[in-house]
Amino acid sequence: MPYVVRDKNGCVISVLATPGSAEDGRIALSDDEVADVMGSDSATKELQEVLVASDLSFVRVLEDLISVLLDKEILMLTDLPEAAQEKILERKHIRRKISDLSRLVVDEDEDQEMVY
């Protein structure tokens, strides 16, 4: 869901992909107030940015859904086209590397508490 900036009367004046300030509130893309603001070219660009940000987070939802279906053997990896299989395996590999690397980073507070 995008964030909106409201004027002093509470009317939506801008739609953002990420909050610009603590006062920015969330709103559904389908809300009529969003449609009213989206009449200009700059508003269309803002909405496209919101959609891109939404796409990125939604990819993670789909990735998690596919993992659950694979884990429960409701779906087999080989049921998917080869290109999809490669992308899924590549993302799994990258996530595993990130996880492994994050374990290597030791917080300074933890480092002082470690006994060698």
N, C-alpha and C positions, 0 to 999 in steps of 0.2 A: 504494500500500500504506500502511496506517495505521502509526502508531508505538504501541508499548506501553510501559507502565511496569510494572516487576516489583517484587515485594516482596523481602525479604532471602532468601527461600527459592526465588526464581526464578519464582514464580507471577505470571501476568498479573493486575494489579489495576485497570488503566485502559487504555482505547484512545483515542488522540488523532489528530486530523487532521494535526497538525504536531508536531515534536519539542518537548517541554517542556524537556528538558535533553540533554546529550551522552550520557547513559546510556540514553536511550530508544531502543529498537531497533525495526526494521521487522518486520512480520509480515503474512502473507496474510490477507485477510478470511475466507477459507474455513477457516482454522486452527481446530481444536477449542477451543483456549484462548480465542480471541476469542468463540466461541459461548457458552462458560461465563460469561464476564464480561458478555455482553450481555443477561443475564436481567433487569436492573433498568431502570426508566424513565430514570434518568440515563445509563445505559449505552446505551440506545436513542438518546437525544439525541446522545451522543458519536458513535455509529455513523452517524447521519444527517449529522453534521458531516464525518465522514471521507468519506462518500459524495459530499457536495457538493464537497469539495476535490478528490476524484478526478474528478468530473464536469468541473470546470473544467480540469484538466490533460488530460483525455481529449478535450475539445473541440479543444484545440490539435493533438492527434494526428490527429483526423479532418480538421481544417483542412489539415494538412500532407499527408495522404493524398489529399484531393481535389485539392490543388495538383499533386501528382505525376501523378495520373490526367489532369488537364487538360493539363499540360505535355507528357505523352507522347501526348496526343490519344486516349487510351483512352476518355475520357469528354468529352463536349462540354458546356459550360456550359448550352446550350439544352436538353440532355436532362433537366435538373432542373426542378422546378416553379419558377414565377416567384418565389415567396416565398423559396425557397432561393437562387436566383440573386442576389436583392437582398441577402440576408444575407452571402453569400460576397463580393460586390463591396464591400459596406460594410466588412467586416472587412479586406479587402485595402487599401482606401483608408485606414482608420485605421492599419493597420500601416505603410503607406508614410509617413503623416504623422509617426508616432512615429520612424521611421527618419530622416526628414529633420530632425526637431527634435533628435534625439540627435547628429547631425553638427554642429549649430550650437553645441552646448555644447563649450567648449574647456577642457581641463584646465589648471590653473594652471601645472603643470610644462611642458606642451606650449606654452603661451602664451609662456613665457619663452624657449623655444628657437626660436620662430618668427622668421624674418627678414622684415622689411617692406620 
